[in-house]
Amino acid sequence: IMDPIDFAKLVRASTDETFEPGESLVEQGEQTENVRLVIEGEFKVIRDKQVTYNVVEGNFLSETGLHAGLLLPGHIESCCSIVAATKGRTLTWKRSQLVDLLHKEKGLRRALKVTLSWDLIRKLKGQRSILQSGLIDNPDTWTQRRTEQSQHRYTNILQAMLENPEYLQKRKRELEKYRLIHNITDEDHEAALLRNGWTVQGFERGHKERINDEGRGKECDQDDQRNWSMQGFKLYLRDIYVNFFE
């Protein structure tokens, strides 16, 4: 899909990493700044001890919205653990360096978006294959973990954007595209905002607001922002409790 010249630019900007079977690339909940492309081997993607899908040669890892045009720099919390199932190799980029390159090379940015879109389709087909193979002991648990993984990923993407209001205003269109691709409903969106201590109204206005008892908001200062970040975390824990015990 990608022109050899564009791919060569990506390769020159990357580092080559090797992994032994059982070696961890990233742990669920860990802050990571790496984007990877598998060039050899197979890797397991795991959410709360449940394998949700496998990635193989040609698949990307930890791209976090790049396919939708979200060029998020720096560290982002991982929504899953990734472990080498076999001996493997990846091309690895630091996210901020890759984003800088894509800002400079518009042709490369367009080509990578197309490539990542096809990669997403491959992953979705791979997930269906796993489910149909009979290797999943409990399909309901597997589906729940995949849903939680998707919601966690979106929450983390929102967090990265909310920390940079200027970027948030510029990239709302790309965020809407991401929501459409990944079936993020209005309810999912609102829950992710609450976990980050934001209201829907504040998000639309581009200003963080205090959340009152009725779920409405008004502008708040930095101390309030810290308090409501903790409130959002508590709501996140409550959601987990409801999913598991009710």
C-alpha positions, 0 to 999 in steps of 0.5 A: 500500500505504501510507496517504497520511498515513503516506507524508506523514510519511516524505516530510517526514523525507526529502531529495530527491536527483538523480543524473545517468547514471553517478553513483554513490550508494554503492560496494561496501564503503563505509560508508553511513547512507542509506536511499533510495526511487527516485521517478524513473529507473533504478539498477543494483545491481552486485557485483564489476562484475556487475549483479545487478539494477536498481531503478526507481521505487517501489523502496527502496535500502539498507534493510538488514533494515527489512522484517524489523523490524531497526531498525539505526541508523548506518552499515552497510557496503554489499554492492554498488555502486549507479549511476544508469543514467538521470537519477534522483531519490530520497527519502533518509533518514539511517538513524538519523533514520529509525529514531528516527521509526519508534520513535515512529510504530508505525503508520508502522513497521508500514506501512513493513514491509508496503511493504518486503515487497512491494518485496522481491517486486518486486525478486526478480521483477525479478532473474528477469526479468533472467536470463530476458531473455538480458542476463546473459552468464554465469548462473553468475557472476551467481548467484554474485555474487548469493549473495555479495551476500546473504552479505555483506549478512547479515555486515554486519547481524550486525556492526551487531547484534554491536556492540550486545549489548543490541539483539542480545538483543532482536532475535534474533527479527527476525534469524531472520525475516530469515534465513528470508526470505533463505534464510540457512542455519545454515552461512551464519550460522556463517560470517558470525559467524566473519567477525565474530570470533564463535562460534555458542555466543557468539552464543547466549549473547550474549557474545563468545568466544575461538575455539580450534583446534576451532572452539569458544569461550570468553569473551575480553577486548577484546584477544582480540576485536580479534585474533579480528575479524582472524581472522574477516576472514582467514576471509572472505578465505579464503572468497573465494579458495576461491570464485574459484580452486577 
